[in-house]
Amino acid sequence: MPAKKKVVLRCPTCRTLVTATDENFPFCSDKCRVIDLGKWASGAYKISSPILDPDVLEGLGEMQRPRGDDDDDFRN
């Protein structure tokens, strides 16, 4: 019977080697996990694939309408 291969990756934050059995996998520590979360929260990471769902595209079109003179009606 062949031996199981040990899964080893690099921590996405500090590039330290991490095995799949480590407690914080795929990160090397909780500190690196929190740093990565902060990058997502601040917008440093982005998922840049195009939006293909027609329902989502329709909703975005309504939110991004050009500003015009009728916007004064909403200011009090």
PyMOL Python script that loads the backbone (N, CA, C, O; Angstrom):
from pymol import cmd

cmd.read_pdbstr("""\
ATOM      1  N   MET A   1       0.839  -1.169   0.000  1.00  0.00           N
ATOM      2  CA  MET A   1       0.000   0.000   0.000  1.00  0.00           C
ATOM      3  C   MET A   1       0.894   1.245   0.000  1.00  0.00           C
ATOM      4  O   MET A   1       1.809   1.337   0.817  1.00  0.00           O
ATOM      5  N   PRO A   2       0.641   2.218  -0.916  1.00  0.00           N
ATOM      6  CA  PRO A   2       1.491   3.406  -0.976  1.00  0.00           C
ATOM      7  C   PRO A   2       1.265   4.317   0.239  1.00  0.00           C
ATOM      8  O   PRO A   2       0.161   4.406   0.777  1.00  0.00           O
ATOM      9  N   ALA A   3       2.321   4.974   0.641  1.00  0.00           N
ATOM     10  CA  ALA A   3       2.238   5.899   1.770  1.00  0.00           C
ATOM     11  C   ALA A   3       1.496   7.158   1.354  1.00  0.00           C
ATOM     12  O   ALA A   3       1.605   7.602   0.211  1.00  0.00           O
ATOM     13  N   LYS A   4       0.741   7.732   2.288  1.00  0.00           N
ATOM     14  CA  LYS A   4       0.025   8.969   2.005  1.00  0.00           C
ATOM     15  C   LYS A   4       1.016  10.122   1.922  1.00  0.00           C
ATOM     16  O   LYS A   4       1.961  10.211   2.706  1.00  0.00           O
ATOM     17  N   LYS A   5       0.775  11.013   0.942  1.00  0.00           N
ATOM     18  CA  LYS A   5       1.628  12.191   0.826  1.00  0.00           C
ATOM     19  C   LYS A   5       1.183  13.234   1.835  1.00  0.00           C
ATOM     20  O   LYS A   5      -0.012  13.442   2.045  1.00  0.00           O
ATOM     21  N   LYS A   6       2.140  13.878   2.447  1.00  0.00           N
ATOM     22  CA  LYS A   6       1.855  14.922   3.406  1.00  0.00           C
ATOM     23  C   LYS A   6       1.621  16.226   2.650  1.00  0.00           C
ATOM     24  O   LYS A   6       2.465  16.630   1.850  1.00  0.00           O
ATOM     25  N   VAL A   7       0.491  16.890   2.890  1.00  0.00           N
ATOM     26  CA  VAL A   7       0.169  18.148   2.206  1.00  0.00           C
ATOM     27  C   VAL A   7       0.917  19.277   2.901  1.00  0.00           C
ATOM     28  O   VAL A   7       0.735  19.522   4.093  1.00  0.00           O
ATOM     29  N   VAL A   8       1.763  19.960   2.133  1.00  0.00           N
ATOM     30  CA  VAL A   8       2.525  21.086   2.652  1.00  0.00           C
ATOM     31  C   VAL A   8       2.319  22.269   1.715  1.00  0.00           C
ATOM     32  O   VAL A   8       2.530  22.172   0.506  1.00  0.00           O
ATOM     33  N   LEU A   9       1.901  23.390   2.305  1.00  0.00           N
ATOM     34  CA  LEU A   9       1.724  24.627   1.555  1.00  0.00           C
ATOM     35  C   LEU A   9       2.496  25.741   2.237  1.00  0.00           C
ATOM     36  O   LEU A   9       3.067  25.554   3.312  1.00  0.00           O
ATOM     37  N   ARG A  10       2.505  26.900   1.600  1.00  0.00           N
ATOM     38  CA  ARG A  10       3.114  28.075   2.217  1.00  0.00           C
ATOM     39  C   ARG A  10       2.014  28.972   2.761  1.00  0.00           C
ATOM     40  O   ARG A  10       0.973  29.139   2.125  1.00  0.00           O
ATOM     41  N   CYS A  11       2.238  29.540   3.915  1.00  0.00           N
ATOM     42  CA  CYS A  11       1.303  30.486   4.515  1.00  0.00           C
ATOM     43  C   CYS A  11       1.128  31.649   3.537  1.00  0.00           C
ATOM     44  O   CYS A  11       2.125  32.220   3.093  1.00  0.00           O
ATOM     45  N   PRO A  12      -0.117  32.019   3.186  1.00  0.00           N
ATOM     46  CA  PRO A  12      -0.325  33.095   2.220  1.00  0.00           C
ATOM     47  C   PRO A  12       0.164  34.456   2.705  1.00  0.00           C
ATOM     48  O   PRO A  12       0.352  35.362   1.893  1.00  0.00           O
ATOM     49  N   THR A  13       0.373  34.617   3.999  1.00  0.00           N
ATOM     50  CA  THR A  13       0.807  35.905   4.538  1.00  0.00           C
ATOM     51  C   THR A  13       2.320  36.021   4.630  1.00  0.00           C
ATOM     52  O   THR A  13       2.900  36.985   4.131  1.00  0.00           O
ATOM     53  N   CYS A  14       2.968  35.039   5.270  1.00  0.00           N
ATOM     54  CA  CYS A  14       4.417  35.158   5.513  1.00  0.00           C
ATOM     55  C   CYS A  14       5.254  34.136   4.762  1.00  0.00           C
ATOM     56  O   CYS A  14       6.482  34.162   4.846  1.00  0.00           O
ATOM     57  N   ARG A  15       4.612  33.242   4.034  1.00  0.00           N
ATOM     58  CA  ARG A  15       5.272  32.244   3.193  1.00  0.00           C
ATOM     59  C   ARG A  15       5.994  31.142   3.980  1.00  0.00           C
ATOM     60  O   ARG A  15       6.832  30.447   3.406  1.00  0.00           O
ATOM     61  N   THR A  16       5.701  30.961   5.256  1.00  0.00           N
ATOM     62  CA  THR A  16       6.254  29.869   6.056  1.00  0.00           C
ATOM     63  C   THR A  16       5.595  28.560   5.625  1.00  0.00           C
ATOM     64  O   THR A  16       4.410  28.549   5.289  1.00  0.00           O
ATOM     65  N   LEU A  17       6.347  27.458   5.631  1.00  0.00           N
ATOM     66  CA  LEU A  17       5.776  26.153   5.290  1.00  0.00           C
ATOM     67  C   LEU A  17       4.784  25.711   6.357  1.00  0.00           C
ATOM     68  O   LEU A  17       5.055  25.816   7.554  1.00  0.00           O
ATOM     69  N   VAL A  18       3.622  25.212   5.907  1.00  0.00           N
ATOM     70  CA  VAL A  18       2.551  24.783   6.809  1.00  0.00           C
ATOM     71  C   VAL A  18       2.029  23.444   6.312  1.00  0.00           C
ATOM     72  O   VAL A  18       1.844  23.256   5.109  1.00  0.00           O
ATOM     73  N   THR A  19       1.790  22.509   7.230  1.00  0.00           N
ATOM     74  CA  THR A  19       1.212  21.221   6.845  1.00  0.00           C
ATOM     75  C   THR A  19      -0.293  21.245   7.088  1.00  0.00           C
ATOM     76  O   THR A  19      -0.794  22.051   7.872  1.00  0.00           O
ATOM     77  N   ALA A  20      -0.999  20.359   6.412  1.00  0.00           N
ATOM     78  CA  ALA A  20      -2.457  20.311   6.509  1.00  0.00           C
ATOM     79  C   ALA A  20      -2.928  19.941   7.914  1.00  0.00           C
ATOM     80  O   ALA A  20      -4.088  20.174   8.252  1.00  0.00           O
ATOM     81  N   THR A  21      -2.061  19.379   8.721  1.00  0.00           N
ATOM     82  CA  THR A  21      -2.447  18.996  10.078  1.00  0.00           C
ATOM     83  C   THR A  21      -2.250  20.125  11.084  1.00  0.00           C
ATOM     84  O   THR A  21      -2.666  20.002  12.236  1.00  0.00           O
ATOM     85  N   ASP A  22      -1.629  21.212  10.672  1.00  0.00           N
ATOM     86  CA  ASP A  22      -1.422  22.346  11.576  1.00  0.00           C
ATOM     87  C   ASP A  22      -2.750  22.973  11.970  1.00  0.00           C
ATOM     88  O   ASP A  22      -3.694  22.991  11.180  1.00  0.00           O
ATOM     89  N   GLU A  23      -2.820  23.482  13.179  1.00  0.00           N
ATOM     90  CA  GLU A  23      -4.050  24.034  13.749  1.00  0.00           C
ATOM     91  C   GLU A  23      -4.613  25.202  12.930  1.00  0.00           C
ATOM     92  O   GLU A  23      -5.831  25.304  12.783  1.00  0.00           O
ATOM     93  N   ASN A  24      -3.775  26.069  12.403  1.00  0.00           N
ATOM     94  CA  ASN A  24      -4.220  27.266  11.697  1.00  0.00           C
ATOM     95  C   ASN A  24      -4.168  27.142  10.180  1.00  0.00           C
ATOM     96  O   ASN A  24      -4.234  28.151   9.478  1.00  0.00           O
ATOM     97  N   PHE A  25      -4.053  25.929   9.666  1.00  0.00           N
ATOM     98  CA  PHE A  25      -3.953  25.690   8.229  1.00  0.00           C
ATOM     99  C   PHE A  25      -5.060  26.427   7.478  1.00  0.00           C
ATOM    100  O   PHE A  25      -6.212  26.347   7.902  1.00  0.00           O
ATOM    101  N   PRO A  26      -4.781  27.128   6.404  1.00  0.00           N
ATOM    102  CA  PRO A  26      -3.558  27.191   5.627  1.00  0.00           C
ATOM    103  C   PRO A  26      -2.581  28.269   6.095  1.00  0.00           C
ATOM    104  O   PRO A  26      -1.585  28.533   5.421  1.00  0.00           O
ATOM    105  N   PHE A  27      -2.856  28.893   7.239  1.00  0.00           N
ATOM    106  CA  PHE A  27      -1.950  29.901   7.784  1.00  0.00           C
ATOM    107  C   PHE A  27      -1.028  29.255   8.797  1.00  0.00           C
ATOM    108  O   PHE A  27      -1.318  28.174   9.310  1.00  0.00           O
ATOM    109  N   CYS A  28       0.087  29.918   9.087  1.00  0.00           N
ATOM    110  CA  CYS A  28       1.020  29.357  10.063  1.00  0.00           C
ATOM    111  C   CYS A  28       0.631  29.728  11.489  1.00  0.00           C
ATOM    112  O   CYS A  28       1.023  29.045  12.436  1.00  0.00           O
ATOM    113  N   SER A  29      -0.136  30.805  11.651  1.00  0.00           N
ATOM    114  CA  SER A  29      -0.515  31.262  12.981  1.00  0.00           C
ATOM    115  C   SER A  29      -1.809  32.062  12.911  1.00  0.00           C
ATOM    116  O   SER A  29      -2.277  32.428  11.833  1.00  0.00           O
ATOM    117  N   ASP A  30      -2.374  32.323  14.083  1.00  0.00           N
ATOM    118  CA  ASP A  30      -3.576  33.146  14.147  1.00  0.00           C
ATOM    119  C   ASP A  30      -3.258  34.579  13.713  1.00  0.00           C
ATOM    120  O   ASP A  30      -4.102  35.256  13.126  1.00  0.00           O
ATOM    121  N   LYS A  31      -2.047  35.034  14.003  1.00  0.00           N
ATOM    122  CA  LYS A  31      -1.635  36.383  13.607  1.00  0.00           C
ATOM    123  C   LYS A  31      -1.709  36.538  12.082  1.00  0.00           C
ATOM    124  O   LYS A  31      -2.241  37.532  11.588  1.00  0.00           O
ATOM    125  N   CYS A  32      -1.185  35.572  11.346  1.00  0.00           N
ATOM    126  CA  CYS A  32      -1.224  35.635   9.876  1.00  0.00           C
ATOM    127  C   CYS A  32      -2.658  35.549   9.366  1.00  0.00           C
ATOM    128  O   CYS A  32      -2.993  36.179   8.363  1.00  0.00           O
ATOM    129  N   ARG A  33      -3.505  34.782  10.038  1.00  0.00           N
ATOM    130  CA  ARG A  33      -4.922  34.673   9.661  1.00  0.00           C
ATOM    131  C   ARG A  33      -5.604  36.036   9.809  1.00  0.00           C
ATOM    132  O   ARG A  33      -6.365  36.440   8.930  1.00  0.00           O
ATOM    133  N   VAL A  34      -5.340  36.749  10.911  1.00  0.00           N
ATOM    134  CA  VAL A  34      -5.949  38.055  11.156  1.00  0.00           C
ATOM    135  C   VAL A  34      -5.413  39.098  10.170  1.00  0.00           C
ATOM    136  O   VAL A  34      -6.172  39.950   9.709  1.00  0.00           O
ATOM    137  N   ILE A  35      -4.140  39.045   9.845  1.00  0.00           N
ATOM    138  CA  ILE A  35      -3.563  39.961   8.848  1.00  0.00           C
ATOM    139  C   ILE A  35      -4.259  39.764   7.509  1.00  0.00           C
ATOM    140  O   ILE A  35      -4.607  40.738   6.841  1.00  0.00           O
ATOM    141  N   ASP A  36      -4.464  38.517   7.114  1.00  0.00           N
ATOM    142  CA  ASP A  36      -5.137  38.221   5.847  1.00  0.00           C
ATOM    143  C   ASP A  36      -6.583  38.721   5.864  1.00  0.00           C
ATOM    144  O   ASP A  36      -7.051  39.293   4.880  1.00  0.00           O
ATOM    145  N   LEU A  37      -7.285  38.509   6.966  1.00  0.00           N
ATOM    146  CA  LEU A  37      -8.656  38.990   7.099  1.00  0.00           C
ATOM    147  C   LEU A  37      -8.707  40.511   6.975  1.00  0.00           C
ATOM    148  O   LEU A  37      -9.610  41.054   6.340  1.00  0.00           O
ATOM    149  N   GLY A  38      -7.748  41.191   7.577  1.00  0.00           N
ATOM    150  CA  GLY A  38      -7.677  42.652   7.487  1.00  0.00           C
ATOM    151  C   GLY A  38      -7.481  43.128   6.062  1.00  0.00           C
ATOM    152  O   GLY A  38      -8.030  44.159   5.672  1.00  0.00           O
ATOM    153  N   LYS A  39      -6.703  42.390   5.276  1.00  0.00           N
ATOM    154  CA  LYS A  39      -6.505  42.762   3.871  1.00  0.00           C
ATOM    155  C   LYS A  39      -7.801  42.637   3.087  1.00  0.00           C
ATOM    156  O   LYS A  39      -8.090  43.477   2.235  1.00  0.00           O
ATOM    157  N   TRP A  40      -8.591  41.593   3.365  1.00  0.00           N
ATOM    158  CA  TRP A  40      -9.889  41.458   2.704  1.00  0.00           C
ATOM    159  C   TRP A  40     -10.813  42.600   3.123  1.00  0.00           C
ATOM    160  O   TRP A  40     -11.484  43.204   2.286  1.00  0.00           O
ATOM    161  N   ALA A  41     -10.841  42.891   4.427  1.00  0.00           N
ATOM    162  CA  ALA A  41     -11.751  43.918   4.952  1.00  0.00           C
ATOM    163  C   ALA A  41     -11.406  45.309   4.430  1.00  0.00           C
ATOM    164  O   ALA A  41     -12.298  46.133   4.227  1.00  0.00           O
ATOM    165  N   SER A  42     -10.126  45.575   4.211  1.00  0.00           N
ATOM    166  CA  SER A  42      -9.716  46.903   3.746  1.00  0.00           C
ATOM    167  C   SER A  42      -9.833  47.060   2.237  1.00  0.00           C
ATOM    168  O   SER A  42      -9.667  48.162   1.715  1.00  0.00           O
ATOM    169  N   GLY A  43     -10.117  45.970   1.530  1.00  0.00           N
ATOM    170  CA  GLY A  43     -10.250  46.039   0.079  1.00  0.00           C
ATOM    171  C   GLY A  43      -8.939  45.817  -0.662  1.00  0.00           C
ATOM    172  O   GLY A  43      -8.868  46.035  -1.872  1.00  0.00           O
ATOM    173  N   ALA A  44      -7.895  45.385   0.053  1.00  0.00           N
ATOM    174  CA  ALA A  44      -6.612  45.120  -0.605  1.00  0.00           C
ATOM    175  C   ALA A  44      -6.718  43.930  -1.555  1.00  0.00           C
ATOM    176  O   ALA A  44      -6.034  43.884  -2.578  1.00  0.00           O
ATOM    177  N   TYR A  45      -7.570  42.977  -1.216  1.00  0.00           N
ATOM    178  CA  TYR A  45      -7.824  41.843  -2.096  1.00  0.00           C
ATOM    179  C   TYR A  45      -9.149  42.078  -2.814  1.00  0.00           C
ATOM    180  O   TYR A  45     -10.103  42.586  -2.224  1.00  0.00           O
ATOM    181  N   LYS A  46      -9.200  41.712  -4.068  1.00  0.00           N
ATOM    182  CA  LYS A  46     -10.437  41.842  -4.840  1.00  0.00           C
ATOM    183  C   LYS A  46     -10.628  40.609  -5.702  1.00  0.00           C
ATOM    184  O   LYS A  46      -9.657  40.033  -6.193  1.00  0.00           O
ATOM    185  N   ILE A  47     -11.862  40.205  -5.887  1.00  0.00           N
ATOM    186  CA  ILE A  47     -12.187  39.138  -6.820  1.00  0.00           C
ATOM    187  C   ILE A  47     -12.576  39.840  -8.106  1.00  0.00           C
ATOM    188  O   ILE A  47     -13.602  40.517  -8.155  1.00  0.00           O
ATOM    189  N   SER A  48     -11.779  39.690  -9.134  1.00  0.00           N
ATOM    190  CA  SER A  48     -11.967  40.506 -10.334  1.00  0.00           C
ATOM    191  C   SER A  48     -12.471  39.704 -11.526  1.00  0.00           C
ATOM    192  O   SER A  48     -11.941  39.816 -12.631  1.00  0.00           O
ATOM    193  N   SER A  49     -13.479  38.911 -11.295  1.00  0.00           N
ATOM    194  CA  SER A  49     -14.085  38.216 -12.425  1.00  0.00           C
ATOM    195  C   SER A  49     -15.335  38.994 -12.837  1.00  0.00           C
ATOM    196  O   SER A  49     -15.963  39.632 -11.991  1.00  0.00           O
ATOM    197  N   PRO A  50     -15.701  38.956 -14.095  1.00  0.00           N
ATOM    198  CA  PRO A  50     -16.865  39.719 -14.545  1.00  0.00           C
ATOM    199  C   PRO A  50     -18.167  39.166 -13.974  1.00  0.00           C
ATOM    200  O   PRO A  50     -18.291  37.966 -13.730  1.00  0.00           O
ATOM    201  N   ILE A  51     -19.132  40.055 -13.766  1.00  0.00           N
ATOM    202  CA  ILE A  51     -20.450  39.646 -13.298  1.00  0.00           C
ATOM    203  C   ILE A  51     -21.258  39.216 -14.512  1.00  0.00           C
ATOM    204  O   ILE A  51     -21.469  40.002 -15.436  1.00  0.00           O
ATOM    205  N   LEU A  52     -21.708  37.971 -14.507  1.00  0.00           N
ATOM    206  CA  LEU A  52     -22.425  37.427 -15.651  1.00  0.00           C
ATOM    207  C   LEU A  52     -23.911  37.205 -15.373  1.00  0.00           C
ATOM    208  O   LEU A  52     -24.676  36.957 -16.305  1.00  0.00           O
ATOM    209  N   ASP A  53     -24.332  37.290 -14.117  1.00  0.00           N
ATOM    210  CA  ASP A  53     -25.725  37.056 -13.764  1.00  0.00           C
ATOM    211  C   ASP A  53     -26.569  38.272 -14.180  1.00  0.00           C
ATOM    212  O   ASP A  53     -26.348  39.366 -13.661  1.00  0.00           O
ATOM    213  N   PRO A  54     -27.525  38.110 -15.097  1.00  0.00           N
ATOM    214  CA  PRO A  54     -28.318  39.248 -15.584  1.00  0.00           C
ATOM    215  C   PRO A  54     -29.100  39.954 -14.473  1.00  0.00           C
ATOM    216  O   PRO A  54     -29.273  41.172 -14.527  1.00  0.00           O
ATOM    217  N   ASP A  55     -29.575  39.213 -13.468  1.00  0.00           N
ATOM    218  CA  ASP A  55     -30.308  39.836 -12.369  1.00  0.00           C
ATOM    219  C   ASP A  55     -29.408  40.774 -11.565  1.00  0.00           C
ATOM    220  O   ASP A  55     -29.839  41.855 -11.161  1.00  0.00           O
ATOM    221  N   VAL A  56     -28.172  40.370 -11.334  1.00  0.00           N
ATOM    222  CA  VAL A  56     -27.230  41.208 -10.590  1.00  0.00           C
ATOM    223  C   VAL A  56     -26.875  42.438 -11.414  1.00  0.00           C
ATOM    224  O   VAL A  56     -26.823  43.548 -10.884  1.00  0.00           O
ATOM    225  N   LEU A  57     -26.633  42.249 -12.696  1.00  0.00           N
ATOM    226  CA  LEU A  57     -26.297  43.377 -13.564  1.00  0.00           C
ATOM    227  C   LEU A  57     -27.429  44.393 -13.609  1.00  0.00           C
ATOM    228  O   LEU A  57     -27.180  45.598 -13.614  1.00  0.00           O
ATOM    229  N   GLU A  58     -28.663  43.922 -13.643  1.00  0.00           N
ATOM    230  CA  GLU A  58     -29.815  44.822 -13.676  1.00  0.00           C
ATOM    231  C   GLU A  58     -29.877  45.652 -12.397  1.00  0.00           C
ATOM    232  O   GLU A  58     -30.140  46.854 -12.448  1.00  0.00           O
ATOM    233  N   GLY A  59     -29.640  45.024 -11.269  1.00  0.00           N
ATOM    234  CA  GLY A  59     -29.650  45.734  -9.990  1.00  0.00           C
ATOM    235  C   GLY A  59     -28.545  46.766  -9.893  1.00  0.00           C
ATOM    236  O   GLY A  59     -28.749  47.832  -9.313  1.00  0.00           O
ATOM    237  N   LEU A  60     -27.378  46.473 -10.450  1.00  0.00           N
ATOM    238  CA  LEU A  60     -26.277  47.430 -10.434  1.00  0.00           C
ATOM    239  C   LEU A  60     -26.593  48.648 -11.289  1.00  0.00           C
ATOM    240  O   LEU A  60     -26.218  49.766 -10.938  1.00  0.00           O
ATOM    241  N   GLY A  61     -27.272  48.442 -12.397  1.00  0.00           N
ATOM    242  CA  GLY A  61     -27.615  49.555 -13.284  1.00  0.00           C
ATOM    243  C   GLY A  61     -28.496  50.573 -12.592  1.00  0.00           C
ATOM    244  O   GLY A  61     -28.358  51.773 -12.831  1.00  0.00           O
ATOM    245  N   GLU A  62     -29.403  50.114 -11.734  1.00  0.00           N
ATOM    246  CA  GLU A  62     -30.279  51.024 -11.004  1.00  0.00           C
ATOM    247  C   GLU A  62     -29.508  51.825  -9.972  1.00  0.00           C
ATOM    248  O   GLU A  62     -29.812  52.995  -9.742  1.00  0.00           O
ATOM    249  N   MET A  63     -28.515  51.209  -9.348  1.00  0.00           N
ATOM    250  CA  MET A  63     -27.749  51.884  -8.304  1.00  0.00           C
ATOM    251  C   MET A  63     -26.782  52.900  -8.879  1.00  0.00           C
ATOM    252  O   MET A  63     -26.438  53.864  -8.195  1.00  0.00           O
ATOM    253  N   GLN A  64     -26.341  52.725 -10.089  1.00  0.00           N
ATOM    254  CA  GLN A  64     -25.316  53.581 -10.666  1.00  0.00           C
ATOM    255  C   GLN A  64     -25.886  54.535 -11.712  1.00  0.00           C
ATOM    256  O   GLN A  64     -25.216  54.849 -12.695  1.00  0.00           O
ATOM    257  N   ARG A  65     -27.111  54.995 -11.508  1.00  0.00           N
ATOM    258  CA  ARG A  65     -27.703  55.891 -12.487  1.00  0.00           C
ATOM    259  C   ARG A  65     -27.014  57.243 -12.416  1.00  0.00           C
ATOM    260  O   ARG A  65     -26.550  57.636 -11.346  1.00  0.00           O
ATOM    261  N   PRO A  66     -26.937  57.954 -13.513  1.00  0.00           N
ATOM    262  CA  PRO A  66     -26.281  59.260 -13.514  1.00  0.00           C
ATOM    263  C   PRO A  66     -27.047  60.264 -12.661  1.00  0.00           C
ATOM    264  O   PRO A  66     -28.274  60.212 -12.575  1.00  0.00           O
ATOM    265  N   ARG A  67     -26.328  61.157 -12.045  1.00  0.00           N
ATOM    266  CA  ARG A  67     -26.951  62.203 -11.230  1.00  0.00           C
ATOM    267  C   ARG A  67     -27.497  63.285 -12.153  1.00  0.00           C
ATOM    268  O   ARG A  67     -26.870  63.654 -13.145  1.00  0.00           O
ATOM    269  N   GLY A  68     -28.651  63.771 -11.813  1.00  0.00           N
ATOM    270  CA  GLY A  68     -29.269  64.808 -12.626  1.00  0.00           C
ATOM    271  C   GLY A  68     -29.951  65.834 -11.766  1.00  0.00           C
ATOM    272  O   GLY A  68     -29.783  65.845 -10.547  1.00  0.00           O
ATOM    273  N   ASP A  69     -30.734  66.712 -12.401  1.00  0.00           N
ATOM    274  CA  ASP A  69     -31.424  67.774 -11.684  1.00  0.00           C
ATOM    275  C   ASP A  69     -32.472  67.232 -10.722  1.00  0.00           C
ATOM    276  O   ASP A  69     -32.772  67.864  -9.709  1.00  0.00           O
ATOM    277  N   ASP A  70     -33.029  66.066 -11.031  1.00  0.00           N
ATOM    278  CA  ASP A  70     -34.078  65.520 -10.176  1.00  0.00           C
ATOM    279  C   ASP A  70     -33.549  65.044  -8.828  1.00  0.00           C
ATOM    280  O   ASP A  70     -34.338  64.711  -7.944  1.00  0.00           O
ATOM    281  N   ASP A  71     -32.199  65.005  -8.648  1.00  0.00           N
ATOM    282  CA  ASP A  71     -31.624  64.605  -7.367  1.00  0.00           C
ATOM    283  C   ASP A  71     -31.929  65.621  -6.280  1.00  0.00           C
ATOM    284  O   ASP A  71     -31.873  65.283  -5.098  1.00  0.00           O
ATOM    285  N   ASP A  72     -32.254  66.876  -6.651  1.00  0.00           N
ATOM    286  CA  ASP A  72     -32.577  67.888  -5.665  1.00  0.00           C
ATOM    287  C   ASP A  72     -33.814  67.528  -4.865  1.00  0.00           C
ATOM    288  O   ASP A  72     -33.976  67.989  -3.735  1.00  0.00           O
ATOM    289  N   ASP A  73     -34.703  66.698  -5.444  1.00  0.00           N
ATOM    290  CA  ASP A  73     -35.916  66.294  -4.754  1.00  0.00           C
ATOM    291  C   ASP A  73     -35.614  65.486  -3.486  1.00  0.00           C
ATOM    292  O   ASP A  73     -36.438  65.436  -2.572  1.00  0.00           O
ATOM    293  N   PHE A  74     -34.439  64.858  -3.430  1.00  0.00           N
ATOM    294  CA  PHE A  74     -34.111  63.993  -2.315  1.00  0.00           C
ATOM    295  C   PHE A  74     -33.337  64.725  -1.209  1.00  0.00           C
ATOM    296  O   PHE A  74     -33.098  64.153  -0.145  1.00  0.00           O
ATOM    297  N   ARG A  75     -32.957  65.939  -1.442  1.00  0.00           N
ATOM    298  CA  ARG A  75     -32.227  66.708  -0.439  1.00  0.00           C
ATOM    299  C   ARG A  75     -33.195  67.570   0.356  1.00  0.00           C
ATOM    300  O   ARG A  75     -34.007  68.297  -0.214  1.00  0.00           O
ATOM    301  N   ASN A  76     -33.103  67.484   1.650  1.00  0.00           N
ATOM    302  CA  ASN A  76     -34.001  68.298   2.489  1.00  0.00           C
ATOM    303  C   ASN A  76     -33.231  69.239   3.346  1.00  0.00           C
ATOM    304  O   ASN A  76     -33.821  69.999   4.114  1.00  0.00           O
TER     305      ASN A  76
END
""", "prot")
cmd.dss("prot")
cmd.show_as("cartoon", "prot")
cmd.util.cbc("prot")
cmd.orient("prot")
